[in-house]
Amino acid sequence: MTRFTKITASIGPKCEDVDTLTRMIKAGVSVCRLNFSHDTGDIQGDKIDMIRSVAKNVGVPVAIMVDIQGPKHRIGDFESDKHYPLKIGQKFILDSDSTPGDENRVQLPDMDVIHSLNIGDRVLLNDGKIELRVDAVFDDSVETTVVRGDEIWSRRGFNLPDTDIDTDILTTKDKADLEYAITKNPDYIAVSFVQRAEDISNVRDFITERTAHPIKIIAKIERPNAVKRIVDIANAADAIMIARGDLAVELPFEQVPAVSRYILRECRKLNKPVIMATQMLSSMVYSEFPTRAEISDVANAAYLRADSTMTSEETTIGDNPVNVIETMQKILSFSDQDTIDNPYDWSRMDHVPENDWSRSVSSMAFLNKASAIVVFARNTDATIQISCRRPDIPIIAVCNEQVIANQLCLSRGVLPICDISLFGQRDAFAAAELFGIRTGRLVIVDEEKISLRTLD
């Protein structure tokens, strides 16, 4: 059974050994995510080396994504790390004073945040369990009222759904992590807490000043202001991750499914791959089986034709990461075959001009009942553009460079292979046979030339 939707797996303590990682890749992992919020650069570098080695031994391309922490904001410490209840209606101060906090105040270490807040803005703590409303802003503090109360304690992260924070997207830690990461030639860098297109441009400048390796950038959409600017951000980035965890804190949770659909639709228009992330199979951290709601969530990502679904703690700290990937593979494989929608309708989307060449490729494949599309890929552009028309047949990408094959591992329906001989000979039939396609018609794309050939 063919699977079109890719699987991105977060790599952590429970899957950092060669045997487990080998089984996960054989089960269907196409992209490995390394969270640089955890572990030092050299430890993460060893993981990158291991992933490359395992992928080579298994004989499939695998993309490596380095996910940098970004400007994650936290409050300061409380006295003796006590827990303090915040009650609805009480006043609470956030200030620059490093003195341990109490029931009336606590440090907010980031002056750029204090200076960015405005009267009426919300400050959410403890994943949204606490909501503060800003009543007054001073040079080194803000006065708030508790709108939603709960216990508070040291070093809690906070979210600012109404506020544009005037801060550098790359923290000191991020810069150090990136300096090391780019020496390992990852395929993707995922940028956290993106607010605007300039954030992506700044990261791209940082990377290109230090390496000629063609690293692609993924913008993680975690904030409402990023959703509002999704077109500009997607244009600046190479791919998008819908980080639904933080989105569900900063947005009303009932809006997240509709926002996810909106982002997917806009990114297809712009030929940008999209990863659907967060809590897809989170019950499987401890359970052998997913909940029925989780099964539907993964299936819905396939129905929406996301490029990839992503695991988080299910594979990093879960009891059985291989089972998680096998389960996700089963759900996606079955859902990808559920042809409720006519794939031709997807290629004819209103936003795609009638003379768009990738629409023509997808339409030609559908109308001629082709078995596959074969692209001879000098770079990722043509293959990604065809993928974003969402043809429901495999797109075989024959590449002459390993990095191109790796980066195409993220795109829906793409079967990448790096074979210099096949690429040089332009042997589409041999390429199709490698993936078990021996009969039917092939739509062949070689730069600006598009042709139709019959296998049998």
NORWO-V903177 format. One record per residue. N is the residue number from 1. PSI is psi in radians with two decimals (* if undefined). NEAR is the number of other C-alpha atoms within 12 Angstrom. D_CENTER is the distance of its C-alpha to the mean C-alpha in Angstrom with 1 decimal. Layout:
n:N psi:PSI near:NEAR d_center:D_CENTER
n:N psi:PSI near:NEAR d_center:D_CENTER
//
This chain:
n:1 psi:2.24 near:16 d_center:25.1
n:2 psi:2.38 near:29 d_center:22.4
n:3 psi:2.22 near:35 d_center:18.7
n:4 psi:-0.66 near:44 d_center:16.7
n:5 psi:2.25 near:49 d_center:13.3
n:6 psi:2.88 near:46 d_center:11.5
n:7 psi:2.15 near:50 d_center:10.6
n:8 psi:2.18 near:46 d_center:8.1
n:9 psi:2.27 near:51 d_center:10.4
n:10 psi:2.33 near:42 d_center:10.6
n:11 psi:2.20 near:44 d_center:13.9
n:12 psi:-2.84 near:32 d_center:16.6
n:13 psi:-0.58 near:26 d_center:20.4
n:14 psi:-0.06 near:26 d_center:20.8
n:15 psi:0.55 near:36 d_center:19.4
n:16 psi:0.11 near:32 d_center:20.4
n:17 psi:2.72 near:24 d_center:23.5
n:18 psi:-0.74 near:24 d_center:24.1
n:19 psi:-0.85 near:21 d_center:25.4
n:20 psi:-0.78 near:29 d_center:22.5
n:21 psi:-0.66 near:41 d_center:19.8
n:22 psi:-0.81 near:31 d_center:22.1
n:23 psi:-0.63 near:26 d_center:22.3
n:24 psi:-0.75 near:40 d_center:18.6
n:25 psi:-0.71 near:41 d_center:18.1
n:26 psi:-0.52 near:26 d_center:21.2
n:27 psi:-0.26 near:28 d_center:19.9
n:28 psi:0.07 near:40 d_center:16.9
n:29 psi:2.26 near:45 d_center:14.1
n:30 psi:-0.46 near:48 d_center:12.8
n:31 psi:2.31 near:44 d_center:10.1
n:32 psi:2.15 near:53 d_center:10.9
n:33 psi:2.24 near:45 d_center:9.0
n:34 psi:2.06 near:44 d_center:11.7
n:35 psi:1.86 near:37 d_center:11.7
n:36 psi:0.09 near:35 d_center:14.3
n:37 psi:-0.38 near:26 d_center:15.3
n:38 psi:2.53 near:23 d_center:17.4
n:39 psi:2.73 near:20 d_center:20.0
n:40 psi:2.91 near:21 d_center:21.6
n:41 psi:-0.75 near:29 d_center:20.6
n:42 psi:-0.61 near:20 d_center:23.2
n:43 psi:-0.77 near:22 d_center:22.1
n:44 psi:-0.60 near:36 d_center:18.5
n:45 psi:-0.67 near:29 d_center:20.2
n:46 psi:-0.64 near:21 d_center:22.2
n:47 psi:-0.70 near:35 d_center:19.2
n:48 psi:-0.78 near:39 d_center:17.9
n:49 psi:-0.72 near:24 d_center:21.5
n:50 psi:-0.75 near:27 d_center:21.6
n:51 psi:-0.79 near:43 d_center:18.5
n:52 psi:-0.76 near:32 d_center:20.0
n:53 psi:-0.77 near:22 d_center:23.4
n:54 psi:-0.77 near:29 d_center:22.3
n:55 psi:-0.70 near:31 d_center:20.5
n:56 psi:-0.73 near:21 d_center:23.7
n:57 psi:-0.67 near:19 d_center:25.9
n:58 psi:-0.51 near:23 d_center:24.2
n:59 psi:0.49 near:19 d_center:24.3
n:60 psi:2.60 near:32 d_center:20.9
n:61 psi:2.51 near:40 d_center:18.3
n:62 psi:2.28 near:48 d_center:15.2
n:63 psi:2.54 near:42 d_center:12.4
n:64 psi:2.17 near:46 d_center:11.9
n:65 psi:2.15 near:46 d_center:9.0
n:66 psi:2.08 near:46 d_center:10.6
n:67 psi:1.87 near:36 d_center:9.0
n:68 psi:2.67 near:43 d_center:12.0
n:69 psi:-0.72 near:30 d_center:13.4
n:70 psi:-3.14 near:35 d_center:14.4
n:71 psi:1.31 near:30 d_center:17.4
n:72 psi:2.05 near:32 d_center:17.4
n:73 psi:2.43 near:30 d_center:20.8
n:74 psi:2.63 near:27 d_center:23.3
n:75 psi:3.02 near:36 d_center:26.9
n:76 psi:-2.74 near:29 d_center:29.8
n:77 psi:2.73 near:30 d_center:32.0
n:78 psi:2.90 near:27 d_center:34.7
n:79 psi:2.15 near:22 d_center:38.1
n:80 psi:0.43 near:13 d_center:38.2
n:81 psi:0.64 near:17 d_center:34.6
n:82 psi:2.78 near:17 d_center:36.2
n:83 psi:2.31 near:19 d_center:34.5
n:84 psi:2.27 near:24 d_center:35.8
n:85 psi:2.31 near:21 d_center:35.8
n:86 psi:2.18 near:31 d_center:35.0
n:87 psi:2.54 near:22 d_center:37.0
n:88 psi:2.29 near:20 d_center:36.5
n:89 psi:-0.29 near:17 d_center:38.5
n:90 psi:2.73 near:23 d_center:39.0
n:91 psi:2.53 near:26 d_center:38.4
n:92 psi:2.35 near:36 d_center:35.9
n:93 psi:2.36 near:33 d_center:35.6
n:94 psi:2.11 near:45 d_center:32.7
n:95 psi:-3.13 near:32 d_center:34.2
n:96 psi:0.04 near:27 d_center:34.1
n:97 psi:2.17 near:22 d_center:36.7
n:98 psi:-0.04 near:21 d_center:35.6
n:99 psi:2.42 near:19 d_center:38.3
n:100 psi:2.50 near:26 d_center:36.9
n:101 psi:3.04 near:30 d_center:36.3
n:102 psi:-2.77 near:27 d_center:38.2
n:103 psi:-0.13 near:27 d_center:38.4
n:104 psi:-0.35 near:24 d_center:38.8
n:105 psi:2.86 near:35 d_center:36.3
n:106 psi:2.75 near:36 d_center:33.7
n:107 psi:2.45 near:35 d_center:32.3
n:108 psi:1.74 near:38 d_center:29.3
n:109 psi:-0.37 near:28 d_center:28.9
n:110 psi:1.83 near:29 d_center:27.0
n:111 psi:-0.52 near:25 d_center:29.6
n:112 psi:-0.51 near:22 d_center:27.2
n:113 psi:-0.82 near:37 d_center:25.9
n:114 psi:-0.75 near:36 d_center:29.6
n:115 psi:-0.28 near:26 d_center:30.4
n:116 psi:-0.36 near:26 d_center:27.5
n:117 psi:2.59 near:36 d_center:28.5
n:118 psi:2.76 near:26 d_center:30.8
n:119 psi:2.29 near:22 d_center:33.2
n:120 psi:-0.29 near:22 d_center:31.7
n:121 psi:2.62 near:30 d_center:28.1
n:122 psi:2.48 near:33 d_center:26.5
n:123 psi:2.07 near:45 d_center:25.5
n:124 psi:2.28 near:37 d_center:23.7
n:125 psi:2.76 near:35 d_center:24.2
n:126 psi:0.91 near:28 d_center:23.4
n:127 psi:0.63 near:25 d_center:20.3
n:128 psi:-0.01 near:31 d_center:22.5
n:129 psi:-0.51 near:26 d_center:25.6
n:130 psi:2.33 near:34 d_center:27.5
n:131 psi:2.18 near:36 d_center:27.7
n:132 psi:2.49 near:41 d_center:29.8
n:133 psi:2.24 near:35 d_center:31.2
n:134 psi:2.17 near:31 d_center:32.2
n:135 psi:-0.55 near:26 d_center:35.9
n:136 psi:2.54 near:25 d_center:36.9
n:137 psi:2.24 near:24 d_center:35.4
n:138 psi:-3.14 near:22 d_center:37.5
n:139 psi:-0.66 near:17 d_center:37.2
n:140 psi:0.36 near:24 d_center:36.0
n:141 psi:2.86 near:31 d_center:35.1
n:142 psi:2.51 near:36 d_center:34.1
n:143 psi:2.31 near:32 d_center:36.0
n:144 psi:2.86 near:37 d_center:34.2
n:145 psi:2.42 near:31 d_center:35.3
n:146 psi:2.06 near:33 d_center:33.7
n:147 psi:-0.65 near:27 d_center:32.6
n:148 psi:2.20 near:26 d_center:31.0
n:149 psi:2.74 near:25 d_center:32.3
n:150 psi:-3.14 near:24 d_center:31.4
n:151 psi:2.54 near:24 d_center:32.0
n:152 psi:2.55 near:40 d_center:30.5
n:153 psi:-3.05 near:31 d_center:30.6
n:154 psi:2.53 near:28 d_center:29.7
n:155 psi:0.54 near:25 d_center:26.3
n:156 psi:2.42 near:29 d_center:24.5
n:157 psi:2.71 near:27 d_center:21.3
n:158 psi:2.73 near:34 d_center:21.6
n:159 psi:2.57 near:39 d_center:19.8
n:160 psi:1.42 near:40 d_center:21.4
n:161 psi:-0.36 near:36 d_center:20.3
n:162 psi:0.03 near:28 d_center:23.2
n:163 psi:2.28 near:29 d_center:23.2
n:164 psi:2.04 near:27 d_center:22.1
n:165 psi:2.16 near:31 d_center:22.3
n:166 psi:1.43 near:20 d_center:24.0
n:167 psi:2.76 near:26 d_center:22.4
n:168 psi:2.31 near:28 d_center:21.0
n:169 psi:-0.48 near:33 d_center:17.2
n:170 psi:2.01 near:32 d_center:18.0
n:171 psi:3.03 near:24 d_center:20.1
n:172 psi:-0.73 near:16 d_center:22.7
n:173 psi:-0.78 near:23 d_center:20.7
n:174 psi:-0.74 near:34 d_center:17.7
n:175 psi:-0.73 near:26 d_center:20.2
n:176 psi:-0.74 near:23 d_center:21.7
n:177 psi:-0.76 near:35 d_center:18.6
n:178 psi:-0.71 near:43 d_center:17.6
n:179 psi:-0.76 near:28 d_center:21.2
n:180 psi:-0.80 near:27 d_center:21.1
n:181 psi:-0.71 near:39 d_center:17.7
n:182 psi:-0.28 near:36 d_center:18.6
n:183 psi:-0.29 near:24 d_center:21.8
n:184 psi:0.08 near:30 d_center:19.9
n:185 psi:0.99 near:31 d_center:18.4
n:186 psi:2.86 near:41 d_center:14.7
n:187 psi:-0.59 near:41 d_center:13.0
n:188 psi:2.54 near:43 d_center:9.9
n:189 psi:2.16 near:45 d_center:9.9
n:190 psi:2.23 near:45 d_center:7.1
n:191 psi:2.15 near:48 d_center:9.4
n:192 psi:2.62 near:39 d_center:10.0
n:193 psi:0.77 near:43 d_center:12.2
n:194 psi:2.37 near:50 d_center:12.4
n:195 psi:-0.48 near:37 d_center:15.5
n:196 psi:2.88 near:37 d_center:16.7
n:197 psi:-0.58 near:32 d_center:16.5
n:198 psi:-0.49 near:25 d_center:18.8
n:199 psi:-0.75 near:36 d_center:16.3
n:200 psi:-0.73 near:38 d_center:14.4
n:201 psi:-0.69 near:29 d_center:17.8
n:202 psi:-0.72 near:23 d_center:19.0
n:203 psi:-0.71 near:37 d_center:16.3
n:204 psi:-0.72 near:33 d_center:17.0
n:205 psi:-0.74 near:19 d_center:20.7
n:206 psi:-0.73 near:25 d_center:20.4
n:207 psi:-0.85 near:32 d_center:18.9
n:208 psi:-0.40 near:19 d_center:21.3
n:209 psi:-0.27 near:15 d_center:24.2
n:210 psi:-0.24 near:20 d_center:23.7
n:211 psi:2.63 near:20 d_center:22.8
n:212 psi:-0.07 near:15 d_center:23.3
n:213 psi:2.33 near:22 d_center:20.6
n:214 psi:1.26 near:26 d_center:18.2
n:215 psi:2.30 near:37 d_center:14.9
n:216 psi:2.71 near:41 d_center:12.1
n:217 psi:2.27 near:43 d_center:10.1
n:218 psi:2.20 near:43 d_center:6.5
n:219 psi:2.12 near:52 d_center:7.4
n:220 psi:2.15 near:45 d_center:6.2
n:221 psi:1.85 near:47 d_center:8.5
n:222 psi:-0.11 near:41 d_center:10.7
n:223 psi:2.58 near:37 d_center:14.1
n:224 psi:-0.63 near:36 d_center:16.6
n:225 psi:-0.44 near:26 d_center:17.6
n:226 psi:-0.65 near:39 d_center:14.3
n:227 psi:-0.74 near:40 d_center:14.5
n:228 psi:-0.50 near:25 d_center:18.0
n:229 psi:0.44 near:26 d_center:17.1
n:230 psi:-0.63 near:37 d_center:14.1
n:231 psi:-0.83 near:29 d_center:16.2
n:232 psi:-0.74 near:28 d_center:17.1
n:233 psi:-0.78 near:36 d_center:13.8
n:234 psi:-0.67 near:41 d_center:12.3
n:235 psi:-0.62 near:27 d_center:15.6
n:236 psi:-0.51 near:30 d_center:15.2
n:237 psi:3.05 near:38 d_center:11.7
n:238 psi:-0.35 near:40 d_center:10.9
n:239 psi:2.93 near:46 d_center:7.6
n:240 psi:2.44 near:50 d_center:5.7
n:241 psi:2.18 near:50 d_center:3.0
n:242 psi:1.75 near:48 d_center:6.1
n:243 psi:1.50 near:41 d_center:7.0
n:244 psi:-0.35 near:36 d_center:10.2
n:245 psi:-1.02 near:29 d_center:12.1
n:246 psi:-0.58 near:36 d_center:13.0
n:247 psi:-0.67 near:36 d_center:13.2
n:248 psi:-0.26 near:30 d_center:15.7
n:249 psi:-0.77 near:32 d_center:17.7
n:250 psi:-0.41 near:37 d_center:18.0
n:251 psi:2.71 near:33 d_center:18.5
n:252 psi:2.23 near:19 d_center:21.0
n:253 psi:-0.51 near:19 d_center:19.2
n:254 psi:-0.28 near:14 d_center:20.9
n:255 psi:-0.28 near:18 d_center:19.1
n:256 psi:-0.76 near:29 d_center:15.5
n:257 psi:-0.76 near:25 d_center:15.9
n:258 psi:-0.70 near:20 d_center:17.6
n:259 psi:-0.70 near:29 d_center:15.2
n:260 psi:-0.76 near:38 d_center:12.2
n:261 psi:-0.74 near:26 d_center:14.7
n:262 psi:-0.80 near:23 d_center:15.6
n:263 psi:-0.77 near:42 d_center:12.3
n:264 psi:-0.78 near:37 d_center:12.0
n:265 psi:-0.78 near:32 d_center:15.6
n:266 psi:-0.65 near:31 d_center:15.4
n:267 psi:-0.56 near:40 d_center:12.7
n:268 psi:-0.69 near:37 d_center:14.8
n:269 psi:-0.64 near:34 d_center:17.7
n:270 psi:0.11 near:31 d_center:16.2
n:271 psi:0.81 near:36 d_center:15.1
n:272 psi:2.16 near:45 d_center:11.4
n:273 psi:2.62 near:50 d_center:9.0
n:274 psi:2.32 near:49 d_center:6.6
n:275 psi:2.26 near:47 d_center:4.2
n:276 psi:2.12 near:45 d_center:6.4
n:277 psi:2.83 near:40 d_center:6.3
n:278 psi:2.07 near:35 d_center:9.5
n:279 psi:0.58 near:31 d_center:13.0
n:280 psi:-0.67 near:41 d_center:12.8
n:281 psi:0.75 near:41 d_center:15.7
n:282 psi:-0.45 near:34 d_center:16.6
n:283 psi:-0.35 near:27 d_center:20.3
n:284 psi:0.10 near:33 d_center:20.2
n:285 psi:-0.66 near:28 d_center:20.0
n:286 psi:-0.39 near:21 d_center:23.8
n:287 psi:2.61 near:18 d_center:24.5
n:288 psi:-0.44 near:21 d_center:25.1
n:289 psi:2.60 near:24 d_center:24.2
n:290 psi:2.84 near:28 d_center:21.5
n:291 psi:2.83 near:20 d_center:22.8
n:292 psi:-0.59 near:15 d_center:23.6
n:293 psi:-0.67 near:16 d_center:21.2
n:294 psi:-0.68 near:24 d_center:18.3
n:295 psi:-0.78 near:28 d_center:19.5
n:296 psi:-0.63 near:21 d_center:19.6
n:297 psi:-0.80 near:30 d_center:16.1
n:298 psi:-0.78 near:44 d_center:14.6
n:299 psi:-0.69 near:34 d_center:17.3
n:300 psi:-0.60 near:27 d_center:16.5
n:301 psi:-0.67 near:38 d_center:13.0
n:302 psi:-0.73 near:42 d_center:15.0
n:303 psi:-0.61 near:33 d_center:17.7
n:304 psi:-0.08 near:37 d_center:15.4
n:305 psi:0.80 near:44 d_center:14.4
n:306 psi:2.70 near:48 d_center:10.6
n:307 psi:-0.65 near:47 d_center:9.7
n:308 psi:2.57 near:49 d_center:8.0
n:309 psi:2.79 near:50 d_center:8.3
n:310 psi:2.43 near:46 d_center:7.3
n:311 psi:2.68 near:48 d_center:10.2
n:312 psi:-1.84 near:39 d_center:10.9
n:313 psi:-0.32 near:32 d_center:14.6
n:314 psi:-0.61 near:39 d_center:15.7
n:315 psi:-0.37 near:44 d_center:15.5
n:316 psi:-0.73 near:34 d_center:16.0
n:317 psi:0.03 near:25 d_center:19.1
n:318 psi:2.77 near:28 d_center:19.9
n:319 psi:-0.56 near:24 d_center:23.3
n:320 psi:1.41 near:30 d_center:22.3
n:321 psi:-0.55 near:43 d_center:18.9
n:322 psi:-0.74 near:36 d_center:20.4
n:323 psi:-0.64 near:32 d_center:21.5
n:324 psi:-0.84 near:49 d_center:18.1
n:325 psi:-0.73 near:49 d_center:16.7
n:326 psi:-0.68 near:29 d_center:20.0
n:327 psi:-0.81 near:34 d_center:19.8
n:328 psi:-0.69 near:45 d_center:16.3
n:329 psi:-0.77 near:39 d_center:17.7
n:330 psi:-0.81 near:28 d_center:20.8
n:331 psi:-0.82 near:37 d_center:19.3
n:332 psi:-0.73 near:39 d_center:17.1
n:333 psi:-0.78 near:28 d_center:20.1
n:334 psi:-0.76 near:24 d_center:22.5
n:335 psi:-0.63 near:31 d_center:20.4
n:336 psi:-0.33 near:38 d_center:19.6
n:337 psi:-0.07 near:25 d_center:23.4
n:338 psi:1.59 near:23 d_center:24.2
n:339 psi:1.08 near:19 d_center:25.3
n:340 psi:-0.69 near:15 d_center:26.0
n:341 psi:2.58 near:19 d_center:25.0
n:342 psi:2.07 near:19 d_center:26.8
n:343 psi:-0.47 near:30 d_center:24.3
n:344 psi:-0.58 near:26 d_center:26.8
n:345 psi:-0.58 near:22 d_center:26.1
n:346 psi:-0.62 near:31 d_center:22.5
n:347 psi:-0.33 near:36 d_center:23.7
n:348 psi:0.36 near:28 d_center:26.2
n:349 psi:2.47 near:25 d_center:24.0
n:350 psi:-0.52 near:15 d_center:26.1
n:351 psi:-0.21 near:20 d_center:23.9
n:352 psi:2.10 near:26 d_center:24.4
n:353 psi:2.59 near:15 d_center:27.9
n:354 psi:-0.52 near:16 d_center:30.3
n:355 psi:0.21 near:13 d_center:30.8
n:356 psi:2.25 near:21 d_center:27.2
n:357 psi:-0.61 near:24 d_center:27.3
n:358 psi:-0.59 near:39 d_center:24.1
n:359 psi:-0.68 near:34 d_center:25.3
n:360 psi:-0.71 near:29 d_center:28.6
n:361 psi:-0.84 near:43 d_center:27.0
n:362 psi:-0.74 near:44 d_center:25.3
n:363 psi:-0.72 near:32 d_center:28.6
n:364 psi:-0.74 near:33 d_center:30.7
n:365 psi:-0.74 near:38 d_center:28.8
n:366 psi:-0.85 near:31 d_center:29.2
n:367 psi:-0.48 near:21 d_center:32.8
n:368 psi:0.14 near:23 d_center:33.9
n:369 psi:0.82 near:24 d_center:32.2
n:370 psi:2.65 near:33 d_center:30.7
n:371 psi:-0.47 near:36 d_center:29.4
n:372 psi:2.82 near:44 d_center:26.7
n:373 psi:2.26 near:51 d_center:25.6
n:374 psi:2.15 near:51 d_center:26.1
n:375 psi:2.23 near:49 d_center:24.7
n:376 psi:1.85 near:42 d_center:26.1
n:377 psi:1.88 near:42 d_center:23.3
n:378 psi:-0.40 near:28 d_center:24.4
n:379 psi:-3.03 near:27 d_center:20.9
n:380 psi:-0.21 near:38 d_center:17.6
n:381 psi:-0.95 near:27 d_center:18.6
n:382 psi:-0.75 near:39 d_center:20.9
n:383 psi:-0.76 near:47 d_center:19.0
n:384 psi:-0.71 near:41 d_center:15.8
n:385 psi:-0.71 near:38 d_center:18.2
n:386 psi:-0.76 near:49 d_center:20.0
n:387 psi:-0.68 near:48 d_center:16.9
n:388 psi:-0.18 near:43 d_center:16.1
n:389 psi:-0.14 near:48 d_center:19.6
n:390 psi:0.85 near:47 d_center:18.6
n:391 psi:2.43 near:43 d_center:21.7
n:392 psi:0.79 near:41 d_center:22.2
n:393 psi:2.77 near:41 d_center:23.5
n:394 psi:2.52 near:38 d_center:22.1
n:395 psi:1.85 near:48 d_center:21.3
n:396 psi:2.07 near:48 d_center:22.7
n:397 psi:1.90 near:52 d_center:21.7
n:398 psi:2.02 near:46 d_center:24.5
n:399 psi:2.67 near:40 d_center:23.5
n:400 psi:0.04 near:26 d_center:25.9
n:401 psi:2.44 near:28 d_center:23.4
n:402 psi:-0.64 near:34 d_center:21.2
n:403 psi:-0.59 near:30 d_center:18.5
n:404 psi:-0.78 near:39 d_center:18.3
n:405 psi:-0.76 near:39 d_center:18.2
n:406 psi:-0.83 near:41 d_center:15.4
n:407 psi:-0.47 near:45 d_center:13.1
n:408 psi:-0.10 near:51 d_center:14.1
n:409 psi:-0.33 near:47 d_center:12.9
n:410 psi:-0.39 near:51 d_center:9.5
n:411 psi:2.41 near:51 d_center:11.7
n:412 psi:2.29 near:48 d_center:13.3
n:413 psi:0.02 near:43 d_center:16.8
n:414 psi:2.27 near:47 d_center:17.1
n:415 psi:1.65 near:44 d_center:19.3
n:416 psi:2.59 near:45 d_center:19.4
n:417 psi:2.37 near:38 d_center:22.4
n:418 psi:1.90 near:35 d_center:23.8
n:419 psi:1.79 near:30 d_center:27.6
n:420 psi:-0.62 near:20 d_center:29.7
n:421 psi:-0.87 near:18 d_center:32.7
n:422 psi:-0.70 near:27 d_center:31.2
n:423 psi:-0.77 near:28 d_center:29.7
n:424 psi:-0.67 near:19 d_center:33.1
n:425 psi:-0.21 near:17 d_center:35.1
n:426 psi:0.79 near:26 d_center:32.7
n:427 psi:1.52 near:28 d_center:33.4
n:428 psi:-0.62 near:38 d_center:31.3
n:429 psi:-0.79 near:33 d_center:33.5
n:430 psi:-0.67 near:24 d_center:32.9
n:431 psi:-0.76 near:37 d_center:29.1
n:432 psi:-0.70 near:36 d_center:29.2
n:433 psi:-0.56 near:21 d_center:31.5
n:434 psi:-0.51 near:22 d_center:29.1
n:435 psi:0.35 near:26 d_center:26.9
n:436 psi:0.29 near:19 d_center:29.9
n:437 psi:1.89 near:27 d_center:30.5
n:438 psi:-0.15 near:20 d_center:34.2
n:439 psi:2.87 near:19 d_center:35.4
n:440 psi:-2.84 near:23 d_center:34.8
n:441 psi:2.65 near:28 d_center:33.7
n:442 psi:2.33 near:39 d_center:31.2
n:443 psi:2.14 near:41 d_center:29.8
n:444 psi:2.24 near:40 d_center:29.7
n:445 psi:2.05 near:37 d_center:28.0
n:446 psi:1.67 near:28 d_center:29.3
n:447 psi:-2.08 near:20 d_center:28.5
n:448 psi:0.04 near:15 d_center:30.4
n:449 psi:2.23 near:17 d_center:32.4
n:450 psi:2.25 near:23 d_center:31.5
n:451 psi:2.87 near:23 d_center:33.8
n:452 psi:2.19 near:27 d_center:34.4
n:453 psi:2.68 near:26 d_center:36.0
n:454 psi:2.34 near:23 d_center:37.2
n:455 psi:-0.73 near:23 d_center:36.8
n:456 psi:* near:13 d_center:39.7
//
